Amino acid sequence: MPAKISQAKRDAILSDIQSGTMGRNQIALKHDVSGAAVSGIARTAMGPGAFDRTRVERATIAAAADARALRQELELMFLAEARAALGKLHGPYLAFSFGGKDNTYAERQLTEPTDTAYRNYAVGAAVLFDKALAAARHDTASSDGVTEVAVWVRTRMGGGAPAETRHLIAGEVLP
C-alpha cells in the first residue's frame, strides 16, 4: 500500500487542481503521486466533476472520425487494387524463369496469364474486395448503408453538398 499523502502535499495538489492550468497527469507527475490519488483529492474537495473532460470527449470523437475516414480511404485503396488484379486476368502476361546450369534468365510474353497466375490474381482480387466490404460494414451506421462518416460530413455541410459529392454522402455508387 502506498504511503499516505501528507496534508501539505494534498494542499499543494488541490491548489494546482483549482488553478486549472494543469491536467490530472501533469499534477501527478509534479507531485510524484498517482493520477488516481490526484483524482481522489479532487473528488473529495470539489465533487465528481472536478476535472472538465469535455476536451477529452471532443478529442475522442475527433480521433474516431479520423479513424473512420482512414478506413474509408483504405476501403477505396482495396477496391482499386482488386480492380487492378481483375484487370490482369485477361491481358498479356510475362512468364519468366531463372535456372539451368548457368542460372540464366528466360522470359516469354503470353496472351493471357498462366493458370497459376490467373488463380493468384482472382484470389487476390477476392480477398481485397472482401476487405473493402469489411471496412465498409465496420462504419455502417444504419440499414440504408450510409456510413457514420457520411452522416458526419452531411451534418458539417449543413445538409448541402456540391453535386459532385452528393453520391458519397448518400452512399450511392456512380455508374
C-alpha positions, 0 to 999 in steps of 0.5 A: 500500500502506498504511503499516505499523502501528507496534508501539505502535499494534498494542499499543494495538489488541490491548489494546482487542481483549482488553478486549472492550468494543469491536467490530472497527469501533469499534477501527478507527475509534479507531485510524484503521486498517482493520477488516481490519488490526484483524482481522489483529492479532487473528488473529495474537495470539489465533487465528481466533476472536478476535472472538465473532460469535455476536451477529452470527449471532443478529442475522442470523437475527433480521433474516431472520425479520423479513424473512420475516414482512414478506413474509408480511404483504405476501403477505396485503396482495396477496391482499386487494387482488386480492380487492378488484379481483375484487370490482369486476368485477361491481358498479356502476361510475362512468364519468366524463369531463372535456372539451368546450369548457368542460372540464366534468365528466360522470359516469354510474353503470353496472351493471357496469364498462366493458370497459376497466375490467373488463380493468384490474381482472382484470389487476390482480387477476392480477398481485397474486395472482401476487405473493402466490404469489411471496412465498409460494414465496420462504419455502417451506421444504419440499414440504408448503408450510409456510413457514420462518416457520411452522416458526419460530413452531411451534418458539417455541410449543413445538409448541402453538398456540391453535386459532385459529392452528393453520391458519397454522402448518400452512399450511392455508387456512380455508374 
